[in-house]
């Protein structure tokens, strides 16, 4: 497996949270369906599990979390996305053959992979996952 480029500070100020901590916080955010970053930060501070397993050891303030979310980690997130996409391309067709050939995962539906939801198929009244494979 290819090794991911480490996340480094772009300035004189050290990083307030590592890439792994940031990724865990974002996954937790989606899995718990928090309504805002402020709500997530409150849970990371008040909830024992979130504080010990998800939050950075020294905690994280709103400004540091916002800076991390808005201005860094793109290369690392792309690496993770591409690795997960490779795994999905091998796993999904074997376990879910009705999906057809998996050609690509549309990034706009990433939230659907963490919070499953479905949409109607026009004219049939049936429900179908929003993460749809494309057959070639």
C-alpha positions as CSV (number, residue, x, y, z in Angstrom):
1,X,0.0,0.0,0.0
2,X,1.2,3.5,-0.8
3,X,2.2,5.6,2.2
4,X,0.2,8.8,2.8
5,X,2.0,12.1,2.8
6,X,2.1,13.4,6.4
7,X,0.2,16.5,7.2
8,X,2.5,19.4,8.2
9,X,1.8,22.9,9.5
10,X,2.0,25.6,6.8
11,X,3.1,28.3,9.2
12,X,5.0,28.8,12.5
13,X,2.0,27.6,14.5
14,X,2.0,23.8,15.3
15,X,-1.0,21.8,14.2
16,X,-3.7,21.7,16.9
17,X,-5.0,18.3,15.7
18,X,-3.5,15.6,13.6
19,X,-5.0,14.4,10.3
20,X,-6.1,11.2,12.1
21,X,-7.8,13.1,14.8
22,X,-9.5,15.4,12.2
23,X,-10.7,12.4,10.2
24,X,-12.1,10.7,13.3
25,X,-13.9,13.9,14.2
26,X,-15.4,14.2,10.7
27,X,-16.5,10.6,10.6
28,X,-18.0,10.9,14.1
29,X,-19.8,14.1,12.9
30,X,-21.5,12.3,10.1
31,X,-22.3,9.1,12.0
32,X,-23.9,11.0,14.9
33,X,-25.6,13.4,12.5
34,X,-24.5,16.5,14.3
35,X,-26.3,19.7,13.2
36,X,-23.2,21.9,13.2
37,X,-19.5,22.1,13.9
38,X,-20.4,23.9,17.2
39,X,-22.6,21.0,18.2
40,X,-19.8,18.5,17.4
41,X,-17.3,20.5,19.4
42,X,-19.7,20.6,22.4
43,X,-20.1,16.8,22.2
44,X,-16.3,16.3,21.9
45,X,-16.0,18.4,25.1
46,X,-18.9,17.0,27.2
47,X,-19.3,13.3,26.1
48,X,-16.9,10.9,27.8
49,X,-16.6,8.6,24.8
50,X,-16.1,11.4,22.3
51,X,-13.6,13.2,24.5
52,X,-11.5,10.1,25.1
53,X,-11.7,8.3,21.7
54,X,-12.4,11.1,19.1
55,X,-11.2,14.5,20.3
56,X,-7.5,15.5,20.3
57,X,-5.9,14.8,23.7
58,X,-5.9,18.5,24.7
59,X,-9.3,19.2,23.2
60,X,-10.0,21.4,20.2
61,X,-11.3,25.0,20.0
62,X,-13.7,26.2,17.4
63,X,-11.2,28.4,15.6
64,X,-8.6,25.5,15.3
65,X,-11.3,23.1,14.1
66,X,-12.6,25.5,11.5
67,X,-9.0,26.2,10.3
68,X,-8.4,22.5,10.0
69,X,-11.6,21.9,8.2
70,X,-11.3,24.8,5.8
71,X,-7.7,25.0,4.9
72,X,-5.8,21.8,5.0
73,X,-5.6,18.0,4.5
74,X,-6.9,17.9,0.9
75,X,-4.0,15.7,-0.3
76,X,-4.5,13.4,2.7
77,X,-8.3,13.2,2.2
78,X,-7.9,12.5,-1.5
79,X,-5.5,9.7,-0.6
80,X,-8.0,8.1,1.9
81,X,-10.9,8.5,-0.7
82,X,-8.9,6.8,-3.4
83,X,-7.9,3.9,-1.1
84,X,-11.5,3.4,0.0
85,X,-12.6,3.6,-3.7
86,X,-10.2,0.9,-4.6
87,X,-11.4,-1.3,-1.8
88,X,-15.1,-0.6,-2.7
89,X,-14.4,-1.5,-6.3
90,X,-13.3,-5.0,-5.2
91,X,-15.8,-5.6,-2.4
92,X,-19.1,-4.2,-3.6
93,X,-19.5,-6.2,-6.8
94,X,-18.9,-9.4,-4.9
95,X,-21.3,-8.7,-2.0
96,X,-23.9,-6.7,-4.0
97,X,-23.9,-8.0,-7.6
98,X,-27.3,-6.2,-8.3
99,X,-25.4,-2.9,-8.2
100,X,-23.7,-3.8,-11.5
101,X,-20.2,-2.7,-12.4
102,X,-18.8,-0.1,-10.0
103,X,-17.1,2.5,-12.2
104,X,-16.9,5.5,-9.9
105,X,-18.1,7.0,-6.7
106,X,-19.6,10.4,-7.0
107,X,-18.1,12.6,-4.2
108,X,-21.4,14.5,-3.8
109,X,-23.0,11.3,-2.4
110,X,-20.3,10.6,0.2
111,X,-22.7,11.6,3.0
112,X,-25.0,8.9,1.8
113,X,-22.3,6.3,2.5
114,X,-22.2,7.4,6.1
115,X,-25.9,8.1,6.5
116,X,-27.8,5.8,4.2
117,X,-30.7,7.4,2.4
118,X,-32.7,6.7,-0.7
119,X,-34.5,8.5,-3.4
120,X,-37.5,7.6,-5.6
121,X,-37.1,6.2,-9.1
122,X,-39.3,8.4,-11.3
123,X,-42.6,6.7,-12.3
124,X,-42.1,3.5,-10.4
125,X,-42.7,4.6,-6.8
126,X,-39.8,2.3,-5.7
127,X,-37.0,3.5,-3.5
128,X,-33.3,3.1,-4.4
129,X,-30.0,4.1,-2.8
130,X,-28.5,7.4,-3.9
131,X,-25.1,5.7,-4.3
132,X,-25.7,4.1,-7.7
133,X,-23.3,2.1,-9.8
134,X,-22.9,2.8,-13.5
135,X,-23.0,-0.2,-15.8
136,X,-20.7,-0.2,-18.8
